Amino acid sequence: MLKESRDAKGKTAYLILDGTTYELPVIVGTENEHALDITKLRRETGYITFDPGYGNTGSCSSAITFVDGEKGILRYRGYPIEELAINGTFIETTYMLIFGELPTSTQRREFRELLCDQELLHEDLRHHFEGVPSNGHPMAILSAVINSLGCYYPDLLQIENEDEFLRAAAKIISKVRTIAAWSYRKAHGLPFMYPDPKLSYCRNFLHMMHSIPHRYFEPTDEQVRALSLFFLLHADHEQNCSCSTVRMVQSTEANLFASVSAGICALWGRLHGGANAGVIKMLEEIHDGDATIPDYLERVKRKEFRLMGFGHRIYKSFDPRAKILRQATHDMLESTGYDDPLLDIALELADAALSDDYFIERKLYPNVDFYSGIILRALGIPVDMFPVMFAIGRMPGWIAHWNETNTDGTTRIHRPRQIYMGESTRHYVPIEERK
Ligand code: CMC
């Protein structure tokens, strides 16, 4: 039995187990979120908690990102995502997530220069791209090459101070776009384009993706702004699966390159960063006449598959990122004159789902992945690169969380427990006696 009361120090919960009462301190976050502190539970009671999927478990305290899923609120370091989307850029947001404050103009210039200095890959790294099959998935290449960076910077495997952290973080933030673009060039048999130091972060990425020797790709300002917004909206989302993976790997004192490489692997799955590609596949099937919207929803309701880009563990009213992206997708298609029939299908599908009891009862709303693929298509990004684009955007968040875990001084190696449900002791049977 669990009771809660208020004592002189604040709130305390009381747990009564087998006739003994135990006190569980209540932790209250800055946004009035409440948690029961069970850190001494097993030592004092012999019991553990059981929470598969960790839906009720706070794995750490963090000062980076706040999400209120009931109210559809997302803030990075206190700044509402809506304000950042209108006024900020991806690089400014990256700086703020990693270092805690928006940069002054000098800090922003210096950070841009640092990223510019780091944009090239060591020439030997070209062999990594040459060694993979041409149809190798770009997420596999991205995670492998990011991990390999550790071989080229052994002095940054053990980060002891802020300067080393800054150097390692800048290398990853800058080189991830070169690696991502080169994985695409490799898959399409195109020559690698080197980064151009005169170009901004997003423009440079589009250049490495789409330019060919002697013919520069020149994106419009709207396209560059749309890409910056896409990255900015993906930059962090507190303790999701890939971020928790990064923090877990760091808790062993693994290096930054290895930890974010593990984050890329966790992101790859279709329930996480792979969902944006799933959305486009679904919209294409409807567009090509392989399914109608009502048929599709009926099959989802029969649980044959999930509606990709819908639902979220935390958001139960709306995902503010999806709201921003829906409008941005509209604006971008209008300003560039690019007509994508998949947008109309997406809008129709979302309206149909949002007025259907199955989705209403389960509080399922479009998430960040529902509209993002249409923006990426308009930027000429192929579908297998979609999770890679998510990973580039999420890099500042992973790095900020890695640093928070690395420096907070209280982190213990992450090591959940289990409830064992297997065989009890039994004895070895020689092979000739086995039936
Ligand atoms: N389509 C149909 N039914 C769904 C969906 C969906 N997209 N999402 C959840 N449900 C149902 C689920 O079947 C369950 O129904 P019931 O109570 O009858 O068994 C109920 O809603 C609760 O689902 P859950 O699996 O307990 O929810 P969760 O919090 O564990 O999963 C999720 C969250 C995002 C994995 C899930 O909503 C999902 O699979 N969505 C589709 C994939 C997707 O779009 N992922 C991107 C997430 S946002 C970006 C990111 O962080 O990667």
Boltz pocket constraint, residues with backbone or C-beta under 6 A from the ligand:
constraints:
  - pocket:
      binder: B
      contacts: [[A, 53], [A, 237], [A, 240], [A, 270], [A, 271], [A, 272], [A, 273], [A, 274], [A, 275], [A, 300], [A, 305], [A, 306], [A, 307], [A, 308], [A, 309], [A, 310], [A, 311], [A, 312], [A, 313], [A, 314], [A, 362], [A, 364], [A, 367], [A, 368], [A, 369]]
      max_distance: 6.0
